[in-house]
Amino acid sequence: MQNTSNSIYDFHPAVAELYDDLFFQRDDVDFILKLIGERRNWHILEPFCGTGRILLQLAAKGHFLYGIDNASNFLQRLQCKSYLLASQYRKNVDIRFADALHTSWSNDFHLIVLAANCFYELPTPEAQELCIRKAYNALRSGGFVFIDNDHMEGSLSESWQNYNACEAFPTGFSRDGTEMKSTRQAIWFDVSRRLIKFQRQTFLTEPDGSIQEFSLIQQKHPVSKLEVEHWLINSGFSILRVFGDYQATIYNKNSPRAVFWAQKI
């Protein structure tokens, strides 16, 4: 049976489990906490919160966390994981199922977290810039935004300019024996605009042997450091620091990441 899914994350609950098996690092969370410093009881929004890897760790430090995501299976897993928090912190977590870009955000936040390459979830530079403008409007005066992406300067990297299929997420076995095999294949790209479309396919084999096929066309726009810098300034932010990693190394063109700490002025 073939299905067309609107999300690579939401066609089966096992996807969320595989995601947590692959992405469990906390060096970026530790860096966010270092930037927050001794400030306490912040109201923090994470618009692409996923299964809560970042959100729950910040909540465990006593902050009030609000999450938005459009993958219901991810949010269900986040909700289950939240019960592992101490009771006094569990009540500080509020999550909502919605498309972050097309829903209203509350305002008066101390911090908005746009981390873990979340801009790859948005297909165009216009959508990514809109996300930054929404962040500005949702922050209280003096509030902060944390933006963390790898970066691609100039035109589309030559390493992205091929039409060969490759293994992709989600691939692996869940604990109940569900198997997923996924591929990603470029079907179109615009080198100068740094845009690319992928055909993604997943074959899912249930423990009973039944097989389903899921397919999705997905567009991406890998951001540059210069773009994010421009969007922040145009939206009214003051860029306090730009880091190249989670060890507070100052950004340079060879840095693996472009990590922004900016303030609403």
N, C-alpha and C positions, 0 to 999 in steps of 0.2 A: 504494500500500500504506500502511495506517495502522498506527501503533504507539503504544502507551501507554508512556511512559518514566517511570521513577521520579526522574529528575534532568534538569534542563535542560542539564546539563553533559556528560552521558555517553552520549548516543545516537549520537555520531559523532566520530571523532578531530579533524575540522576545527573543532569547537567550541573546543577548547583553543587552536588556532592563532589563531582570531578573538579569543579572550579576551586573549591576549598582545598582539595588535595594538591592542586598546583600552585595556588597563590596563598601563602600563609606567612610571608615575610612581615616584619614589623619595623624595619629600619626607617621607612618613611613615616610611620606613626611616631616613633621615638623623636624624629626630627620635628614633626609638628608640635609635639609636646615641649620640645626644647624652645621653639619659637614662642609658644604660649607662655612659657616661663612659670612664674609663681601666681599668675592670674587664676582665679577660681570661679566655678559656677558659670562658665560661659555658656551662652546659647549658640549652638553650632549647627549649621545646615550642611548636609552632604547630598547634593542633588542626584548623584549616580552611586547610590550606596551599596548596591549589589547584595551580597550575603552578609555584609556588616563587618568585614575585616578591619576597616579603619574605624567605623562608627562605634562599634562595641568597645574597642580598646580606649577610645576617648571617653566614652560614658563611664568606664570603669575607673576613671580618674576624677569622677565627680561632676563632669560637665553635662549639660542638657543637650541631647542629640536628636536631631530631626532628619529623617532620611526620606528620599524620594527615589523610586525606581519603577520601571515599567515591565519588570520580569517578576511575575507573581510567585513562581517557584523559588526565586532567590529571596524574596521577602518572607516567604513562609519559613525558609531555612533560617533567615536572620531572626525571625520571631522565636523559633525553637532555641537558637543559640543564646538569645537574650535571657532565657531562664537560668543560664549558668552564671549570670551576674549576681553579685550580692543584692539582696532585696532592696537596699536603700538606693541602688543605682538603676535597677531594672525599671523603676517607674519614671526614670529620666529619659527613656527612649520612646520616640514617637515616629512611626513610619507610615508612609502613604504610597499606595499604588497609583502611579500616574506617569505620564510622559513629562519629564522634567522641563523640557523646552516649551511645552504647550500647556502648562498649568501655572497658576499663580503661586508665587512663593510668598510666605509670610515675610514680615520685615522686622527690623530691630535685632538682627543677629549680631553677635560679636565677631563671628568667623564663618566664612563659607569655604568649604573644602572641595576643590576641583582637582582630584588627585588620580594617581594610578592610570595615567593615559586615558582619562575619561573622554577627552576630546575626540578620540577615535570612535566614540559612539555617535558623533555628529557628522553628517556627510559633507558639509560645505564650510568654507571659511565664514560665510554669512551666519550660519547657525552657531558656530563657535563664538563669533563676536557677540551675537545676541545673548548667549549664555553669560558672558562677562557683564553685559549691560544689566541683565537680570540680577546678577550678583551685587552689582553696585546698588541697585534699587532696594535690595532686600537687607542691606547692612545698615546698622545704626551709624551715626556720624562717628568717625574714628575707628570703625570696624575694619577687619582685615579679610583678605582673600588669599588662600594658598592654592597655587596652580602648579601642577607637576606633570610634565610630559617629557618623553624623549622628543627630539626635535630634528627637523630636516630643513636645512637652509637651501635657498635657491630652488632649482627645479626638482622634479621627481627623481629620486636616486636611481641610478642604473640597476641596482640590485632589485628594484621593484618593477623594472621594465621587462618582464618576461611573462609568457603565457603558459608556463608549465604548472601543472597541478602539484600541490604539495600537501603533506599531512597538516591538519589544523585542529584547533580546539572545536568541539570536544572529542577527544579520542581516549579510550581506556575502558576500564571495568568499574562499575559501582559495586558496593558491598553485597547487593542482592543478586549479582551475576549479570546484570544488564550490561551489554557491550555496545560501545559506540565507536564508529570509525568515520572520521570526517576528513574532507579535502577542501582546499581553497584554490581557485584558479582565476587569474586575472582574465577578464573578457574585454576590458577597455581601459585606456588611461590617457590622460592629458598631461604631458610632461611639463609644460610651462605653468599650468595652473595647479600642479601637484594634486591631481585628482585621479582616483583609480576605482574601478568597479570589479568586484569579485563574484563569481558563482561559488556558493558554498553548498556542499552536500554532506549529509550525515546518514549513514546506514545504522539503524538501531536494532539490535537483536535482544528480545526479551528473554528472561530465564526459561520461558516455555518454548522458545525456538521461533516464535513469530518475528517477522522482520518488517520494519517500517523505514521508508526513505523520506528525509526532509530536505528541502532545497530552499535557497534564499539568495537573492541578489542583494549585495551590500556595497555601498559606496563609502570611501574613506578619503579624508584629506589630512595627511600628516602635517602638523603645524610646524611653523618655524618660530624660533625665539623672537625674531623681529616682528612677526605678526602679533604674537601675544603682547609684546611690549607696546605696539601701536594701539591695539584694542584697549588695553588698560588705560593708557594715557587719554585716549579719546573718550573713554567712559567716565573720566574724572578721578581715577586712582592716582595716588602717588606711589611709585615703585620704590620700595625701601631697599630690597636686596634681590639679586638674581644669582642663584647658586647653580653649580654644575653637578652636584651630587648631594647625598644626605649627610655628608661630613662637613657641610658648610663651606666647601671649596667654592671660591668665586667663579662664576661662569666664564668660560672661554669657548671659542668656536669648536674645539675638540672635546668639549664636555659631553658625557653621555646623556645628560638631561638638562632641561631648562626649567628651574624651579623658582617660581616667583613668590615673594612675600610683599604684598601691596596693601595700602591703606586707603580707605575712603576719606577724602578731604572735603 
